[in-house]
Amino acid sequence: MSTGHGAPADILLSAIAEHAKDGPMQQLLRLAVGRETLVIPIEVVREILEVGRMTPLPQTPPFVRGVMNLRGAVVPVVDLGARFGLGITELGRRTAIIVVEAKGDDDYDRLIAGVLVDAVYEVLEVDSKRIEPAPSLGVAISPEFLAGMVNVRGSYAALLNLDQVLSPAALSALMAAPQPA
């Protein structure tokens, strides 16, 4: 006696086979920088903080907002909007500092930094096979800072490569460049 829908076991096996085609799930934190929607892997996030007191550093580029005290540790704060050439982030009600861990250099294995963003929204679960390559055109952020694009509810969010964004060598070179008066 067939109903045309298949036995429950066949339906379950079909669903398992379909799910096996998917890649491992990856958790991403969705955030905003300027008008851009971005995502970063949740495993690089150490904590999310309200914007507190930052001590400005003299003779640093505009994207270095200063340093903050995080339980006795001095942590630099990088304004992602300014880093990407989108303008200085205006502090508002939703502005946050995301404390992240990125790849270091020869002197330090890991770099802990705060990144200033306009808003933090949610943690998403995304099939890693559904992360698409970043296009070279049509994105406000330099392709060197992107690890891919993720479809989020019919719109795309850029997946940041924080190791590249916070590269100690690149940041040192930018810090050494003459600053406008």
N, C-alpha and C positions, 0 to 999 in steps of 0.2 A: 504494500500500500504506500504509494508515493504521493506527497503533497506538492511536489515541485520545488520545495524550499531546501531539500537536503536534510539529512539527519543532523541532530545537534552536534554529534561528534565530528561530522564533516564540516559543519560551519565553524566549530572551534579550531579544527586543524587548518582550515583555510585562513582564519584570522591569525593564527600563530605563524603560518607561512608568510602572510603579508607583513606582519610585524617584524619578522626576521630580516626582511629586506631593508628595514630602517637601520640607521646607524645608532651608536650609543647616544643617549640623551645628554645634553649639555645645559647647565643652568647659566643663564645670562642675566645681568642686572641692567635694566633699561633706564636710561637717564637722558637729560637734555642739556645741550651746550648750545646757547644761542637758539637758533631755529632748527638745529639738527637733532634728530633722535639717534642716540648711540646705544650700544650695548657693550658690556665688558664681561669676561668670564667671572663667575661668582668666586671661583677659587683664588683669584688674586685680591679679592676684597677682604681686608682685615676688620674694618668697621666703617660705619657711616655716622658722621657727626654734624650737629648744627654748627654753623660758622661761629667761631669764638674769636678770642683775641689772637691776632697774628702780629708778630714783630717784623716790620719791614726791614729789608736788608739794603744798605746803600750800594749804589753802583751795580744794580742787577737789572736785567731786562724786565719789561712790564709783565711778562708772564710769570715771573717769580713774585708771588704776593707776599712772601716773607716766610717765617718759620713759626711753628706752634709748639707748645709744650704738650706732649702726649705721655702722661704718667712718668715724667722725668726725662723723657727722650726728646731731643730736638728733631722735629720733622719738617722738611721743606714743604711749602704749599705751592703747587703749580696751577695757575689759572688756565684751564683747558681752552677756553674761548680765545684768550690772548695767544696761547701756544699755537693754535690753529689759524691765527690771523683773522679771527671773527670779531675781535674787539674785547675790551676788558669786561669781565663779568660784573654786572651791577648786583650788589648784595640785596637780596629780597627775602621774603617770607619762606620761599621754598629752596633757596640756595643752600647747598650742603658741601661738606668736605668728605670725600671718600678716601679713606686711608687704604692704600694699595701696596702690594709687594710686587716689584718688577725685577727683571734680571739686572744684576750689577755689572761690575767690570773686574779688572785684574786686582784692584785693591779691596773691593767689597763684593761678596758673592751675590747678595740681594740688596736692592734699594727699597727702602720704605719711604713713601711720600704721600702727601695729601693732594688730591686733585679737586679743585674748586669747580663745581658744576651748577647750572641753573636750577635743576630739579632732579630728584630720584623718584622713579615711579614704582617699579615692581621687579620681581624675579620671574623670569620666563624659563620654561623647559623647551628646548629646541632640539630637534633631531640633527645631529652633527652632519649628516649627509645632505641636509637642506641648507647648509651655509654655502652661499654662492660666492664666486670671486668678485672682488670689488671692481667696478668699471673705472676706466681711466678718465672718463669725462662725466660731467654732470654731478659730481660730488664736491661739496665745498671744502672738504678736508683732503689734504695731500694723500695720494694713494700709498705712500710709504708708511703712513700711520694706520692703514687699514689692513685687517686680516680677512675681511670678507663682508658680505651683506646678508642680512637675515630678514625674511618676510615676517612682519609682525602685524597681524590683522589687516592684511591687504595693503600695507605700506611697508617700506623698507627702512631698516635701521642699520647703520654702519657698525660693524664689529671692530673695535679698536685693538691695535697691537700695542699694548702698553709698554712692552719691552722696547719698542722703537720710539714711542712718544717720550718715554722717560730715560732713554739711553744716556748713561753718564757721559759718554764721549760727545754725543750731539749736544747735550745741555752745556757741557763745559765749553764747547766751541762757541755756542751762542752767548754764553756768559762773558767770554773773552772778547767778543765783537764790540766795537765802540758803540756806546749808547747815545741816542739823540739827547741833546741838552734840554 
